Amino acid sequence: MSQIKRSLSLAGHRTSLALEAEFWAVLDEASAAQSRSLASLVGEIDEERVASGDEGGLASACRVWALRHARSRA
């Protein structure tokens, strides 16, 4: 599967995030359902990742979040 790279501003800093289209779709849907920006949602995921001491990358944290979100809706 190919990845799609998007640029976001998180905590005032520009960053790029590469995810597969299916993960972007879940994140886009969730942010729209919550009436918030994608950057806000990804920022929250990043904050939770850092607070938990997770040493994995942001892309991995977003994939896990999207998978959990999709499972909770099934």
mmJSON file of the N, C-alpha and C atoms, coordinates in Angstrom:
{"data_MODEL":{"atom_site":{
"group_PDB":["ATOM","ATOM","ATOM","ATOM","ATOM","ATOM","ATOM","ATOM","ATOM","ATOM","ATOM","ATOM","ATOM","ATOM","ATOM","ATOM","ATOM","ATOM","ATOM","ATOM","ATOM","ATOM","ATOM","ATOM","ATOM","ATOM","ATOM","ATOM","ATOM","ATOM","ATOM","ATOM","ATOM","ATOM","ATOM","ATOM","ATOM","ATOM","ATOM","ATOM","ATOM","ATOM","ATOM","ATOM","ATOM","ATOM","ATOM","ATOM","ATOM","ATOM","ATOM","ATOM","ATOM","ATOM","ATOM","ATOM","ATOM","ATOM","ATOM","ATOM","ATOM","ATOM","ATOM","ATOM","ATOM","ATOM","ATOM","ATOM","ATOM","ATOM","ATOM","ATOM","ATOM","ATOM","ATOM","ATOM","ATOM","ATOM","ATOM","ATOM","ATOM","ATOM","ATOM","ATOM","ATOM","ATOM","ATOM","ATOM","ATOM","ATOM","ATOM","ATOM","ATOM","ATOM","ATOM","ATOM","ATOM","ATOM","ATOM","ATOM","ATOM","ATOM","ATOM","ATOM","ATOM","ATOM","ATOM","ATOM","ATOM","ATOM","ATOM","ATOM","ATOM","ATOM","ATOM","ATOM","ATOM","ATOM","ATOM","ATOM","ATOM","ATOM","ATOM","ATOM","ATOM","ATOM","ATOM","ATOM","ATOM","ATOM","ATOM","ATOM","ATOM","ATOM","ATOM","ATOM","ATOM","ATOM","ATOM","ATOM","ATOM","ATOM","ATOM","ATOM","ATOM","ATOM","ATOM","ATOM","ATOM","ATOM","ATOM","ATOM","ATOM","ATOM","ATOM","ATOM","ATOM","ATOM","ATOM","ATOM","ATOM","ATOM","ATOM","ATOM","ATOM","ATOM","ATOM","ATOM","ATOM","ATOM","ATOM","ATOM","ATOM","ATOM","ATOM","ATOM","ATOM","ATOM","ATOM","ATOM","ATOM","ATOM","ATOM","ATOM","ATOM","ATOM","ATOM","ATOM","ATOM","ATOM","ATOM","ATOM","ATOM","ATOM","ATOM","ATOM","ATOM","ATOM","ATOM","ATOM","ATOM","ATOM","ATOM","ATOM","ATOM","ATOM","ATOM","ATOM","ATOM","ATOM","ATOM","ATOM","ATOM","ATOM","ATOM","ATOM","ATOM","ATOM","ATOM","ATOM","ATOM","ATOM"],
"id":[1,2,3,4,5,6,7,8,9,10,11,12,13,14,15,16,17,18,19,20,21,22,23,24,25,26,27,28,29,30,31,32,33,34,35,36,37,38,39,40,41,42,43,44,45,46,47,48,49,50,51,52,53,54,55,56,57,58,59,60,61,62,63,64,65,66,67,68,69,70,71,72,73,74,75,76,77,78,79,80,81,82,83,84,85,86,87,88,89,90,91,92,93,94,95,96,97,98,99,100,101,102,103,104,105,106,107,108,109,110,111,112,113,114,115,116,117,118,119,120,121,122,123,124,125,126,127,128,129,130,131,132,133,134,135,136,137,138,139,140,141,142,143,144,145,146,147,148,149,150,151,152,153,154,155,156,157,158,159,160,161,162,163,164,165,166,167,168,169,170,171,172,173,174,175,176,177,178,179,180,181,182,183,184,185,186,187,188,189,190,191,192,193,194,195,196,197,198,199,200,201,202,203,204,205,206,207,208,209,210,211,212,213,214,215,216,217,218,219,220,221,222],
"type_symbol":["N","C","C","N","C","C","N","C","C","N","C","C","N","C","C","N","C","C","N","C","C","N","C","C","N","C","C","N","C","C","N","C","C","N","C","C","N","C","C","N","C","C","N","C","C","N","C","C","N","C","C","N","C","C","N","C","C","N","C","C","N","C","C","N","C","C","N","C","C","N","C","C","N","C","C","N","C","C","N","C","C","N","C","C","N","C","C","N","C","C","N","C","C","N","C","C","N","C","C","N","C","C","N","C","C","N","C","C","N","C","C","N","C","C","N","C","C","N","C","C","N","C","C","N","C","C","N","C","C","N","C","C","N","C","C","N","C","C","N","C","C","N","C","C","N","C","C","N","C","C","N","C","C","N","C","C","N","C","C","N","C","C","N","C","C","N","C","C","N","C","C","N","C","C","N","C","C","N","C","C","N","C","C","N","C","C","N","C","C","N","C","C","N","C","C","N","C","C","N","C","C","N","C","C","N","C","C","N","C","C","N","C","C","N","C","C","N","C","C","N","C","C"],
"label_atom_id":["N","CA","C","N","CA","C","N","CA","C","N","CA","C","N","CA","C","N","CA","C","N","CA","C","N","CA","C","N","CA","C","N","CA","C","N","CA","C","N","CA","C","N","CA","C","N","CA","C","N","CA","C","N","CA","C","N","CA","C","N","CA","C","N","CA","C","N","CA","C","N","CA","C","N","CA","C","N","CA","C","N","CA","C","N","CA","C","N","CA","C","N","CA","C","N","CA","C","N","CA","C","N","CA","C","N","CA","C","N","CA","C","N","CA","C","N","CA","C","N","CA","C","N","CA","C","N","CA","C","N","CA","C","N","CA","C","N","CA","C","N","CA","C","N","CA","C","N","CA","C","N","CA","C","N","CA","C","N","CA","C","N","CA","C","N","CA","C","N","CA","C","N","CA","C","N","CA","C","N","CA","C","N","CA","C","N","CA","C","N","CA","C","N","CA","C","N","CA","C","N","CA","C","N","CA","C","N","CA","C","N","CA","C","N","CA","C","N","CA","C","N","CA","C","N","CA","C","N","CA","C","N","CA","C","N","CA","C","N","CA","C","N","CA","C","N","CA","C","N","CA","C","N","CA","C","N","CA","C"],
"label_alt_id":[null,null,null,null,null,null,null,null,null,null,null,null,null,null,null,null,null,null,null,null,null,null,null,null,null,null,null,null,null,null,null,null,null,null,null,null,null,null,null,null,null,null,null,null,null,null,null,null,null,null,null,null,null,null,null,null,null,null,null,null,null,null,null,null,null,null,null,null,null,null,null,null,null,null,null,null,null,null,null,null,null,null,null,null,null,null,null,null,null,null,null,null,null,null,null,null,null,null,null,null,null,null,null,null,null,null,null,null,null,null,null,null,null,null,null,null,null,null,null,null,null,null,null,null,null,null,null,null,null,null,null,null,null,null,null,null,null,null,null,null,null,null,null,null,null,null,null,null,null,null,null,null,null,null,null,null,null,null,null,null,null,null,null,null,null,null,null,null,null,null,null,null,null,null,null,null,null,null,null,null,null,null,null,null,null,null,null,null,null,null,null,null,null,null,null,null,null,null,null,null,null,null,null,null,null,null,null,null,null,null,null,null,null,null,null,null,null,null,null,null,null,null],
"label_comp_id":["MET","MET","MET","SER","SER","SER","GLN","GLN","GLN","ILE","ILE","ILE","LYS","LYS","LYS","ARG","ARG","ARG","SER","SER","SER","LEU","LEU","LEU","SER","SER","SER","LEU","LEU","LEU","ALA","ALA","ALA","GLY","GLY","GLY","HIS","HIS","HIS","ARG","ARG","ARG","THR","THR","THR","SER","SER","SER","LEU","LEU","LEU","ALA","ALA","ALA","LEU","LEU","LEU","GLU","GLU","GLU","ALA","ALA","ALA","GLU","GLU","GLU","PHE","PHE","PHE","TRP","TRP","TRP","ALA","ALA","ALA","VAL","VAL","VAL","LEU","LEU","LEU","ASP","ASP","ASP","GLU","GLU","GLU","ALA","ALA","ALA","SER","SER","SER","ALA","ALA","ALA","ALA","ALA","ALA","GLN","GLN","GLN","SER","SER","SER","ARG","ARG","ARG","SER","SER","SER","LEU","LEU","LEU","ALA","ALA","ALA","SER","SER","SER","LEU","LEU","LEU","VAL","VAL","VAL","GLY","GLY","GLY","GLU","GLU","GLU","ILE","ILE","ILE","ASP","ASP","ASP","GLU","GLU","GLU","GLU","GLU","GLU","ARG","ARG","ARG","VAL","VAL","VAL","ALA","ALA","ALA","SER","SER","SER","GLY","GLY","GLY","ASP","ASP","ASP","GLU","GLU","GLU","GLY","GLY","GLY","GLY","GLY","GLY","LEU","LEU","LEU","ALA","ALA","ALA","SER","SER","SER","ALA","ALA","ALA","CYS","CYS","CYS","ARG","ARG","ARG","VAL","VAL","VAL","TRP","TRP","TRP","ALA","ALA","ALA","LEU","LEU","LEU","ARG","ARG","ARG","HIS","HIS","HIS","ALA","ALA","ALA","ARG","ARG","ARG","SER","SER","SER","ARG","ARG","ARG","ALA","ALA","ALA"],
"label_asym_id":["A","A","A","A","A","A","A","A","A","A","A","A","A","A","A","A","A","A","A","A","A","A","A","A","A","A","A","A","A","A","A","A","A","A","A","A","A","A","A","A","A","A","A","A","A","A","A","A","A","A","A","A","A","A","A","A","A","A","A","A","A","A","A","A","A","A","A","A","A","A","A","A","A","A","A","A","A","A","A","A","A","A","A","A","A","A","A","A","A","A","A","A","A","A","A","A","A","A","A","A","A","A","A","A","A","A","A","A","A","A","A","A","A","A","A","A","A","A","A","A","A","A","A","A","A","A","A","A","A","A","A","A","A","A","A","A","A","A","A","A","A","A","A","A","A","A","A","A","A","A","A","A","A","A","A","A","A","A","A","A","A","A","A","A","A","A","A","A","A","A","A","A","A","A","A","A","A","A","A","A","A","A","A","A","A","A","A","A","A","A","A","A","A","A","A","A","A","A","A","A","A","A","A","A","A","A","A","A","A","A","A","A","A","A","A","A","A","A","A","A","A","A"],
"label_entity_id":["1","1","1","1","1","1","1","1","1","1","1","1","1","1","1","1","1","1","1","1","1","1","1","1","1","1","1","1","1","1","1","1","1","1","1","1","1","1","1","1","1","1","1","1","1","1","1","1","1","1","1","1","1","1","1","1","1","1","1","1","1","1","1","1","1","1","1","1","1","1","1","1","1","1","1","1","1","1","1","1","1","1","1","1","1","1","1","1","1","1","1","1","1","1","1","1","1","1","1","1","1","1","1","1","1","1","1","1","1","1","1","1","1","1","1","1","1","1","1","1","1","1","1","1","1","1","1","1","1","1","1","1","1","1","1","1","1","1","1","1","1","1","1","1","1","1","1","1","1","1","1","1","1","1","1","1","1","1","1","1","1","1","1","1","1","1","1","1","1","1","1","1","1","1","1","1","1","1","1","1","1","1","1","1","1","1","1","1","1","1","1","1","1","1","1","1","1","1","1","1","1","1","1","1","1","1","1","1","1","1","1","1","1","1","1","1","1","1","1","1","1","1"],
"label_seq_id":[1,1,1,2,2,2,3,3,3,4,4,4,5,5,5,6,6,6,7,7,7,8,8,8,9,9,9,10,10,10,11,11,11,12,12,12,13,13,13,14,14,14,15,15,15,16,16,16,17,17,17,18,18,18,19,19,19,20,20,20,21,21,21,22,22,22,23,23,23,24,24,24,25,25,25,26,26,26,27,27,27,28,28,28,29,29,29,30,30,30,31,31,31,32,32,32,33,33,33,34,34,34,35,35,35,36,36,36,37,37,37,38,38,38,39,39,39,40,40,40,41,41,41,42,42,42,43,43,43,44,44,44,45,45,45,46,46,46,47,47,47,48,48,48,49,49,49,50,50,50,51,51,51,52,52,52,53,53,53,54,54,54,55,55,55,56,56,56,57,57,57,58,58,58,59,59,59,60,60,60,61,61,61,62,62,62,63,63,63,64,64,64,65,65,65,66,66,66,67,67,67,68,68,68,69,69,69,70,70,70,71,71,71,72,72,72,73,73,73,74,74,74],
"pdbx_PDB_ins_code":[null,null,null,null,null,null,null,null,null,null,null,null,null,null,null,null,null,null,null,null,null,null,null,null,null,null,null,null,null,null,null,null,null,null,null,null,null,null,null,null,null,null,null,null,null,null,null,null,null,null,null,null,null,null,null,null,null,null,null,null,null,null,null,null,null,null,null,null,null,null,null,null,null,null,null,null,null,null,null,null,null,null,null,null,null,null,null,null,null,null,null,null,null,null,null,null,null,null,null,null,null,null,null,null,null,null,null,null,null,null,null,null,null,null,null,null,null,null,null,null,null,null,null,null,null,null,null,null,null,null,null,null,null,null,null,null,null,null,null,null,null,null,null,null,null,null,null,null,null,null,null,null,null,null,null,null,null,null,null,null,null,null,null,null,null,null,null,null,null,null,null,null,null,null,null,null,null,null,null,null,null,null,null,null,null,null,null,null,null,null,null,null,null,null,null,null,null,null,null,null,null,null,null,null,null,null,null,null,null,null,null,null,null,null,null,null,null,null,null,null,null,null],
"Cartn_x":[0.831,0.0,0.871,0.467,1.241,0.723,1.596,1.254,1.011,0.184,-0.108,0.481,1.26,1.896,1.089,0.812,0.128,0.953,0.859,1.527,0.504,0.878,0.009,0.807,0.105,0.731,0.317,1.306,1.056,1.824,1.124,1.738,2.599,2.095,2.798,3.953,4.16,5.261,4.691,5.225,4.814,5.473,4.703,5.236,4.537,5.154,4.566,4.274,3.188,2.756,2.346,2.916,2.603,1.828,0.605,-0.256,-0.93,-1.393,-2.164,-3.535,-4.126,-5.406,-6.494,-6.504,-7.541,-7.454,-6.24,-6.08,-6.464,-6.084,-6.496,-8.02,-8.682,-10.144,-10.773,-10.262,-10.796,-10.54,-9.334,-9.009,-9.851,-10.015,-10.834,-12.283,-12.813,-14.192,-14.374,-13.441,-13.535,-13.441,-12.538,-12.418,-13.674,-14.244,-15.481,-16.644,-16.739,-17.819,-17.722,-16.497,-16.272,-16.225,-16.486,-16.451,-15.156,-14.047,-12.74,-11.806,-10.706,-9.748,-8.979,-8.474,-7.629,-6.391,-5.812,-4.618,-4.907,-6.091,-6.465,-6.532,-7.142,-7.242,-5.86,-5.052,-3.708,-2.869,-3.051,-2.352,-2.71,-3.986,-4.422,-3.815,-3.803,-3.194,-1.718,-1.043,0.381,0.584,-0.252,-0.141,-0.321,-1.308,-1.538,-0.346,0.234,1.401,2.565,2.832,3.942,3.674,2.452,2.108,2.208,1.928,1.973,3.389,4.333,5.71,5.965,5.013,5.162,6.33,7.291,8.457,8.29,7.137,6.873,6.614,6.568,6.363,4.906,4.704,3.362,2.524,3.113,2.354,1.815,2.63,2.172,1.048,1.187,0.147,-1.167,-1.091,-2.299,-2.94,-2.121,-2.666,-3.385,-2.773,-3.386,-4.678,-4.65,-5.854,-6.971,-6.652,-7.652,-8.223,-7.364,-7.835,-8.767,-8.404,-9.265,-10.588,-10.521,-11.731,-12.662,-12.094,-12.904,-13.523,-12.756,-13.277,-14.385,-14.259,-15.28,-16.597,-16.531,-17.741,-18.38,-17.676,-18.179,-19.217],
"Cartn_y":[-1.185,0.0,1.242,2.209,3.45,4.404,5.264,6.221,7.59,8.351,9.725,10.613,11.583,12.488,13.772,14.198,15.47,16.285,17.592,18.496,19.077,19.145,19.655,20.573,21.444,22.244,21.651,21.212,20.653,21.481,22.027,22.852,23.958,24.544,25.648,25.264,23.974,23.512,22.719,22.959,22.209,20.829,19.83,18.476,17.753,16.726,15.889,14.525,13.964,12.656,11.823,10.636,9.746,8.537,8.382,7.254,6.718,5.5,4.908,5.598,5.602,6.29,5.832,4.561,4.041,4.665,4.899,5.536,7.01,7.692,9.077,9.183,8.239,8.278,8.203,7.323,7.205,8.489,9.033,10.266,11.436,11.544,12.617,12.496,11.281,11.053,11.408,10.981,11.245,12.732,13.43,14.869,15.606,15.207,15.841,15.56,14.332,13.963,14.737,15.099,15.844,17.357,17.785,19.197,19.875,19.228,19.785,19.561,20.252,20.099,18.786,18.341,17.147,17.391,18.595,18.922,18.846,19.263,19.195,17.747,16.888,15.47,14.832,15.053,14.469,15.033,16.295,16.887,16.201,15.882,15.168,13.767,13.084,11.756,11.853,12.874,13.066,13.352,14.2,14.503,13.251,12.431,11.18,10.234,10.204,9.349,9.768,11.049,11.567,11.344,11.638,11.499,10.058,9.118,7.706,7.138,7.936,7.466,6.566,6.532,5.718,6.258,5.411,5.833,5.62,5.101,4.919,6.257,6.264,7.501,7.924,9.15,9.696,8.915,8.508,7.751,6.455,5.77,4.526,4.809,5.888,6.248,6.556,7.23,7.533,6.27,5.335,4.072,3.299,3.238,2.526,3.229,4.555,5.303,5.019,5.076,4.849,3.432,2.461,1.077,0.941,1.499,1.433,2.146,3.295,4.057,3.244,2.656,1.86,0.654,0.002,-1.167,-0.77,0.392,0.826,1.154,1.462,1.806,0.579,-0.531,-1.757,-2.462],
"Cartn_z":[0.0,0.0,0.0,-0.772,-0.786,0.281,0.71,1.751,1.143,1.823,1.436,2.517,2.09,3.048,3.13,4.365,4.596,5.582,5.442,6.366,7.328,8.59,9.638,10.547,11.258,12.312,13.644,14.408,15.736,16.751,17.702,18.749,18.139,17.045,16.413,15.514,15.299,14.446,13.274,12.095,10.911,10.936,10.603,10.518,9.379,8.883,7.841,8.418,7.961,8.437,7.23,7.105,5.989,6.503,5.981,6.344,5.082,5.161,4.08,4.014,2.831,2.602,3.571,3.902,4.8,6.188,6.673,7.984,7.913,6.833,6.669,6.652,6.011,5.925,7.317,8.164,9.529,10.307,10.21,10.924,10.414,9.102,8.525,8.997,8.974,9.394,10.873,11.704,13.134,13.43,12.769,13.029,12.566,11.448,10.971,11.927,12.405,13.33,14.645,15.012,16.25,16.0,14.777,14.384,14.812,14.469,14.798,13.624,13.651,12.557,12.696,11.58,11.578,12.433,12.325,13.118,14.609,15.02,16.432,16.911,16.104,16.459,16.513,15.505,15.477,16.627,16.938,18.074,19.384,19.549,20.756,20.802,19.679,19.608,19.987,19.491,19.796,21.285,21.862,23.291,24.14,23.783,24.513,24.368,23.177,22.926,23.813,23.861,24.66,26.149,26.59,28.009,28.488,27.599,27.98,27.956,27.45,27.368,26.171,25.254,24.043,23.231,22.953,22.193,20.699,20.295,18.871,18.21,16.91,16.172,16.112,15.662,15.541,14.538,13.428,12.425,13.024,13.799,14.442,15.427,16.195,17.164,16.446,15.293,14.531,13.966,13.509,12.998,14.106,15.278,16.404,16.81,16.889,17.26,16.259,14.952,13.908,13.992,14.259,14.383,15.571,16.708,17.899,17.65,16.993,16.7,15.785,14.749,13.812,14.515,15.365,16.102,17.053,17.677,18.642,17.952,16.67,15.913,15.26,15.252,14.582,15.42],
"occupancy":[1.0,1.0,1.0,1.0,1.0,1.0,1.0,1.0,1.0,1.0,1.0,1.0,1.0,1.0,1.0,1.0,1.0,1.0,1.0,1.0,1.0,1.0,1.0,1.0,1.0,1.0,1.0,1.0,1.0,1.0,1.0,1.0,1.0,1.0,1.0,1.0,1.0,1.0,1.0,1.0,1.0,1.0,1.0,1.0,1.0,1.0,1.0,1.0,1.0,1.0,1.0,1.0,1.0,1.0,1.0,1.0,1.0,1.0,1.0,1.0,1.0,1.0,1.0,1.0,1.0,1.0,1.0,1.0,1.0,1.0,1.0,1.0,1.0,1.0,1.0,1.0,1.0,1.0,1.0,1.0,1.0,1.0,1.0,1.0,1.0,1.0,1.0,1.0,1.0,1.0,1.0,1.0,1.0,1.0,1.0,1.0,1.0,1.0,1.0,1.0,1.0,1.0,1.0,1.0,1.0,1.0,1.0,1.0,1.0,1.0,1.0,1.0,1.0,1.0,1.0,1.0,1.0,1.0,1.0,1.0,1.0,1.0,1.0,1.0,1.0,1.0,1.0,1.0,1.0,1.0,1.0,1.0,1.0,1.0,1.0,1.0,1.0,1.0,1.0,1.0,1.0,1.0,1.0,1.0,1.0,1.0,1.0,1.0,1.0,1.0,1.0,1.0,1.0,1.0,1.0,1.0,1.0,1.0,1.0,1.0,1.0,1.0,1.0,1.0,1.0,1.0,1.0,1.0,1.0,1.0,1.0,1.0,1.0,1.0,1.0,1.0,1.0,1.0,1.0,1.0,1.0,1.0,1.0,1.0,1.0,1.0,1.0,1.0,1.0,1.0,1.0,1.0,1.0,1.0,1.0,1.0,1.0,1.0,1.0,1.0,1.0,1.0,1.0,1.0,1.0,1.0,1.0,1.0,1.0,1.0,1.0,1.0,1.0,1.0,1.0,1.0,1.0,1.0,1.0,1.0,1.0,1.0],
"B_iso_or_equiv":[0.0,0.0,0.0,0.0,0.0,0.0,0.0,0.0,0.0,0.0,0.0,0.0,0.0,0.0,0.0,0.0,0.0,0.0,0.0,0.0,0.0,0.0,0.0,0.0,0.0,0.0,0.0,0.0,0.0,0.0,0.0,0.0,0.0,0.0,0.0,0.0,0.0,0.0,0.0,0.0,0.0,0.0,0.0,0.0,0.0,0.0,0.0,0.0,0.0,0.0,0.0,0.0,0.0,0.0,0.0,0.0,0.0,0.0,0.0,0.0,0.0,0.0,0.0,0.0,0.0,0.0,0.0,0.0,0.0,0.0,0.0,0.0,0.0,0.0,0.0,0.0,0.0,0.0,0.0,0.0,0.0,0.0,0.0,0.0,0.0,0.0,0.0,0.0,0.0,0.0,0.0,0.0,0.0,0.0,0.0,0.0,0.0,0.0,0.0,0.0,0.0,0.0,0.0,0.0,0.0,0.0,0.0,0.0,0.0,0.0,0.0,0.0,0.0,0.0,0.0,0.0,0.0,0.0,0.0,0.0,0.0,0.0,0.0,0.0,0.0,0.0,0.0,0.0,0.0,0.0,0.0,0.0,0.0,0.0,0.0,0.0,0.0,0.0,0.0,0.0,0.0,0.0,0.0,0.0,0.0,0.0,0.0,0.0,0.0,0.0,0.0,0.0,0.0,0.0,0.0,0.0,0.0,0.0,0.0,0.0,0.0,0.0,0.0,0.0,0.0,0.0,0.0,0.0,0.0,0.0,0.0,0.0,0.0,0.0,0.0,0.0,0.0,0.0,0.0,0.0,0.0,0.0,0.0,0.0,0.0,0.0,0.0,0.0,0.0,0.0,0.0,0.0,0.0,0.0,0.0,0.0,0.0,0.0,0.0,0.0,0.0,0.0,0.0,0.0,0.0,0.0,0.0,0.0,0.0,0.0,0.0,0.0,0.0,0.0,0.0,0.0,0.0,0.0,0.0,0.0,0.0,0.0],
"pdbx_formal_charge":[null,null,null,null,null,null,null,null,null,null,null,null,null,null,null,null,null,null,null,null,null,null,null,null,null,null,null,null,null,null,null,null,null,null,null,null,null,null,null,null,null,null,null,null,null,null,null,null,null,null,null,null,null,null,null,null,null,null,null,null,null,null,null,null,null,null,null,null,null,null,null,null,null,null,null,null,null,null,null,null,null,null,null,null,null,null,null,null,null,null,null,null,null,null,null,null,null,null,null,null,null,null,null,null,null,null,null,null,null,null,null,null,null,null,null,null,null,null,null,null,null,null,null,null,null,null,null,null,null,null,null,null,null,null,null,null,null,null,null,null,null,null,null,null,null,null,null,null,null,null,null,null,null,null,null,null,null,null,null,null,null,null,null,null,null,null,null,null,null,null,null,null,null,null,null,null,null,null,null,null,null,null,null,null,null,null,null,null,null,null,null,null,null,null,null,null,null,null,null,null,null,null,null,null,null,null,null,null,null,null,null,null,null,null,null,null,null,null,null,null,null,null],
"auth_seq_id":[1,1,1,2,2,2,3,3,3,4,4,4,5,5,5,6,6,6,7,7,7,8,8,8,9,9,9,10,10,10,11,11,11,12,12,12,13,13,13,14,14,14,15,15,15,16,16,16,17,17,17,18,18,18,19,19,19,20,20,20,21,21,21,22,22,22,23,23,23,24,24,24,25,25,25,26,26,26,27,27,27,28,28,28,29,29,29,30,30,30,31,31,31,32,32,32,33,33,33,34,34,34,35,35,35,36,36,36,37,37,37,38,38,38,39,39,39,40,40,40,41,41,41,42,42,42,43,43,43,44,44,44,45,45,45,46,46,46,47,47,47,48,48,48,49,49,49,50,50,50,51,51,51,52,52,52,53,53,53,54,54,54,55,55,55,56,56,56,57,57,57,58,58,58,59,59,59,60,60,60,61,61,61,62,62,62,63,63,63,64,64,64,65,65,65,66,66,66,67,67,67,68,68,68,69,69,69,70,70,70,71,71,71,72,72,72,73,73,73,74,74,74],
"auth_comp_id":["MET","MET","MET","SER","SER","SER","GLN","GLN","GLN","ILE","ILE","ILE","LYS","LYS","LYS","ARG","ARG","ARG","SER","SER","SER","LEU","LEU","LEU","SER","SER","SER","LEU","LEU","LEU","ALA","ALA","ALA","GLY","GLY","GLY","HIS","HIS","HIS","ARG","ARG","ARG","THR","THR","THR","SER","SER","SER","LEU","LEU","LEU","ALA","ALA","ALA","LEU","LEU","LEU","GLU","GLU","GLU","ALA","ALA","ALA","GLU","GLU","GLU","PHE","PHE","PHE","TRP","TRP","TRP","ALA","ALA","ALA","VAL","VAL","VAL","LEU","LEU","LEU","ASP","ASP","ASP","GLU","GLU","GLU","ALA","ALA","ALA","SER","SER","SER","ALA","ALA","ALA","ALA","ALA","ALA","GLN","GLN","GLN","SER","SER","SER","ARG","ARG","ARG","SER","SER","SER","LEU","LEU","LEU","ALA","ALA","ALA","SER","SER","SER","LEU","LEU","LEU","VAL","VAL","VAL","GLY","GLY","GLY","GLU","GLU","GLU","ILE","ILE","ILE","ASP","ASP","ASP","GLU","GLU","GLU","GLU","GLU","GLU","ARG","ARG","ARG","VAL","VAL","VAL","ALA","ALA","ALA","SER","SER","SER","GLY","GLY","GLY","ASP","ASP","ASP","GLU","GLU","GLU","GLY","GLY","GLY","GLY","GLY","GLY","LEU","LEU","LEU","ALA","ALA","ALA","SER","SER","SER","ALA","ALA","ALA","CYS","CYS","CYS","ARG","ARG","ARG","VAL","VAL","VAL","TRP","TRP","TRP","ALA","ALA","ALA","LEU","LEU","LEU","ARG","ARG","ARG","HIS","HIS","HIS","ALA","ALA","ALA","ARG","ARG","ARG","SER","SER","SER","ARG","ARG","ARG","ALA","ALA","ALA"],
"auth_asym_id":["A","A","A","A","A","A","A","A","A","A","A","A","A","A","A","A","A","A","A","A","A","A","A","A","A","A","A","A","A","A","A","A","A","A","A","A","A","A","A","A","A","A","A","A","A","A","A","A","A","A","A","A","A","A","A","A","A","A","A","A","A","A","A","A","A","A","A","A","A","A","A","A","A","A","A","A","A","A","A","A","A","A","A","A","A","A","A","A","A","A","A","A","A","A","A","A","A","A","A","A","A","A","A","A","A","A","A","A","A","A","A","A","A","A","A","A","A","A","A","A","A","A","A","A","A","A","A","A","A","A","A","A","A","A","A","A","A","A","A","A","A","A","A","A","A","A","A","A","A","A","A","A","A","A","A","A","A","A","A","A","A","A","A","A","A","A","A","A","A","A","A","A","A","A","A","A","A","A","A","A","A","A","A","A","A","A","A","A","A","A","A","A","A","A","A","A","A","A","A","A","A","A","A","A","A","A","A","A","A","A","A","A","A","A","A","A","A","A","A","A","A","A"],
"auth_atom_id":["N","CA","C","N","CA","C","N","CA","C","N","CA","C","N","CA","C","N","CA","C","N","CA","C","N","CA","C","N","CA","C","N","CA","C","N","CA","C","N","CA","C","N","CA","C","N","CA","C","N","CA","C","N","CA","C","N","CA","C","N","CA","C","N","CA","C","N","CA","C","N","CA","C","N","CA","C","N","CA","C","N","CA","C","N","CA","C","N","CA","C","N","CA","C","N","CA","C","N","CA","C","N","CA","C","N","CA","C","N","CA","C","N","CA","C","N","CA","C","N","CA","C","N","CA","C","N","CA","C","N","CA","C","N","CA","C","N","CA","C","N","CA","C","N","CA","C","N","CA","C","N","CA","C","N","CA","C","N","CA","C","N","CA","C","N","CA","C","N","CA","C","N","CA","C","N","CA","C","N","CA","C","N","CA","C","N","CA","C","N","CA","C","N","CA","C","N","CA","C","N","CA","C","N","CA","C","N","CA","C","N","CA","C","N","CA","C","N","CA","C","N","CA","C","N","CA","C","N","CA","C","N","CA","C","N","CA","C","N","CA","C","N","CA","C","N","CA","C","N","CA","C","N","CA","C","N","CA","C"],
"pdbx_PDB_model_num":[1,1,1,1,1,1,1,1,1,1,1,1,1,1,1,1,1,1,1,1,1,1,1,1,1,1,1,1,1,1,1,1,1,1,1,1,1,1,1,1,1,1,1,1,1,1,1,1,1,1,1,1,1,1,1,1,1,1,1,1,1,1,1,1,1,1,1,1,1,1,1,1,1,1,1,1,1,1,1,1,1,1,1,1,1,1,1,1,1,1,1,1,1,1,1,1,1,1,1,1,1,1,1,1,1,1,1,1,1,1,1,1,1,1,1,1,1,1,1,1,1,1,1,1,1,1,1,1,1,1,1,1,1,1,1,1,1,1,1,1,1,1,1,1,1,1,1,1,1,1,1,1,1,1,1,1,1,1,1,1,1,1,1,1,1,1,1,1,1,1,1,1,1,1,1,1,1,1,1,1,1,1,1,1,1,1,1,1,1,1,1,1,1,1,1,1,1,1,1,1,1,1,1,1,1,1,1,1,1,1,1,1,1,1,1,1,1,1,1,1,1,1]
}}}
